[in-house]
């Protein structure tokens, strides 16, 4: 077959004015393209067309190709389906009809379907590729696997590829993955770890098709090309706000099984819109082609973002969604459906360039039009006394218009009262033909407009980048985890929130209009439409904060959001009382994921908190450098300390790293911290200690079987954890039980069994460490959310 292919390639090259010498000089290599899920919707709509365009563009480059559609179905059933898809591919306008027919014929000859279900199937594919290469004497350039399958299958398929389908002799391997890449930070971390055991990071291409859109890909080049104009105004002194908007008119009928697990924030905001945001706000790279520099600049933005909590988002759900869920998921009428189909989120970047600039990310289904854009609206310092239509008094804005809407084509628009953008790229052109269109408050004639000379489909663009090994347009593991780190706390805080119901389309009116107030966001109208049956079995009392007793101590219980609000208020009350009494407040905080929502609440809502008089101490620390993500202090710094005005000398991290080594007994780190506590804290009695409880009932870093009674009167000790990193430094019960107030925060359904068990057991700190928390002269309060309490 390959002999025929080469002869046809030579013929095609000659038609383009290129002779055999060019093909020989290129030393052609063979590329095997495997689309796993090759007869699915995505493959049918975009992938086979994208790979056809790649083939057309590469046909004279000296490379040869074979294409495989893979799937679970047997070959005799799926082959006819595949070839119906392949017959539908089309050529661009600059390819003649005869040449197009020849290319399509060859594309079909190079393609075949193979069942890819078991490890043996992948081994057979590898043998087939190697036999063909050997028989025809062709050098292999590489293998490209496109996984157009559900994300739960990625790890298994990647393992099969790694074990049986890796090319040899220096040929490359590229594996393309479609979103979703996890459901939250933890699941993304697990998936990344699973994939990392089979594939190198440079072999993985996590695709976000939005990065293939020509306008999105042009954001950074545009900022660089117009640096002279933009540098003076791309900051908090000139930018009024940034808007990133994706509106859709369609519903999600037919996609409910997927959509109901994810919702609009996971589907669109966490990926597409976050990528656009970082490209708009990141520091410009010195070398745009350096994927590493671009990544580091993006990560810098993530580390500077203010945390997102419940007060930074509003959510909605179109009215017909619940009926679609009942139909497609076989749910009853009393099923409570909280999945948002609309969301507006207010973000802020806490650095000197963008401090105070609101960034609005808005997306939804069943809205009034289909359109996507990013708009940078600038402050207007000119006041027109009489001629309000003067160009000087009109909005000053740069609009990255992704497509659709009233303009109908992708474009970059700069209002004429700002500057005339330079045009350095031959693949872009200026639009000068007048049209009767208004874009975001201005007629098109008030803009300088640039558009691509030829519109290209996003998947086709990205496929060409994958083939070329260009990683700038793909999501790295670090970028992915940083994004989930930003969005997961918000998703958790919204888990029990009822979305505003909206009718859909033009009937929405002003129902979804939003109002920004400081760092918070809300719907502009107070009307909340919730269908009566949507309340399900939830009673009004379910939303109240309840007080009671648990294990003989005080207990506060509520839904997670209200519980965190109450705990934050209680901490501030204790802080103000301590400062009034003695001028200082000593607060000891645990690490881990449980207190993150509390940290966000304190950072974003408690502006009158007496941080200048507060000393922050660590309850425990993992024996890792403080700069690592696993460090409790690192998490506390990122989510709380860097966002509040606390003197740096009031912050007391645990000294786990001394003499360039971690938690070595002879270095005396625990004793050093104990002395620091004794020096600053009167009677070594903290005003407030916040603890969590692990699934094994450990608290601080005091674990079952660690014989805590042997620690005696020591305030700080080195301990061992059953999970990595094993070494820890922790306050002891001697230190914890001297505190005036100890709060135990327990959240999530996963803790329900533990809470039930603890309610029945007697005090036994060696087996149930948390039962050793018994303040001698202070108060113990359990803060338990309803999920943990009721299951």
Secondary structure as UniProt FT lines:
FT   HELIX           2..15
FT   TURN            16..17
FT   HELIX           20..25
FT   TURN            26..27
FT   STRAND          29..36
FT   TURN            37..39
FT   HELIX           41..42
FT   HELIX           43..47
FT   HELIX           48..58
FT   TURN            59..62
FT   STRAND          64..71
FT   HELIX           75..87
FT   TURN            93..94
FT   HELIX           97..110
FT   STRAND          111..115
FT   HELIX           119..136
FT   STRAND          139..147
FT   HELIX           151..153
FT   HELIX           154..164
FT   TURN            169..170
FT   STRAND          172..178
FT   HELIX           185..196
FT   TURN            197..198
FT   HELIX           201..203
FT   STRAND          204..207
FT   HELIX           209..212
FT   HELIX           214..225
FT   HELIX           227..230
FT   TURN            231..233
FT   TURN            236..238
FT   STRAND          239..247
FT   TURN            253..254
FT   HELIX           256..264
FT   HELIX           265..273
FT   HELIX           274..281
FT   TURN            288..289
FT   HELIX           291..304
FT   HELIX           310..312
FT   STRAND          313..318
FT   TURN            319..320
FT   HELIX           321..329
FT   TURN            333..334
FT   STRAND          342..347
FT   TURN            352..356
FT   STRAND          358..364
FT   STRAND          371..378
FT   TURN            388..389
FT   HELIX           391..393
FT   STRAND          396..404
FT   TURN            405..407
FT   STRAND          411..415
FT   TURN            416..418
FT   TURN            426..427
FT   STRAND          428..431
FT   STRAND          438..439
FT   TURN            440..441
FT   STRAND          442..443
FT   HELIX           444..446
FT   STRAND          447..452
FT   HELIX           458..468
FT   TURN            472..473
FT   STRAND          474..475
FT   HELIX           477..494
FT   TURN            495..496
FT   STRAND          500..502
FT   HELIX           505..508
FT   TURN            509..512
FT   STRAND          514..517
FT   TURN            518..519
FT   STRAND          520..523
FT   HELIX           532..535
FT   TURN            536..537
FT   HELIX           540..543
FT   STRAND          546..550
FT   TURN            551..552
FT   STRAND          553..558
FT   HELIX           560..582
FT   STRAND          585..589
FT   TURN            594..595
FT   HELIX           596..605
FT   TURN            607..608
FT   HELIX           611..613
FT   STRAND          614..618
FT   STRAND          620..622
FT   TURN            626..627
FT   TURN            629..630
FT   HELIX           632..639
FT   HELIX           641..643
FT   HELIX           648..650
FT   STRAND          651..652
FT   STRAND          657..658
FT   TURN            659..660
FT   STRAND          661..662
FT   HELIX           665..667
FT   HELIX           669..680
FT   HELIX           682..684
FT   STRAND          688..692
FT   TURN            695..696
FT   TURN            700..701
FT   TURN            704..705
FT   HELIX           708..711
FT   TURN            712..713
FT   STRAND          716..720
FT   STRAND          727..731
FT   HELIX           733..736
FT   TURN            737..738
FT   STRAND          741..746
FT   HELIX           749..751
FT   HELIX           752..758
FT   TURN            759..760
FT   TURN            765..767
FT   HELIX           769..772
FT   STRAND          779..785
FT   HELIX           786..790
//
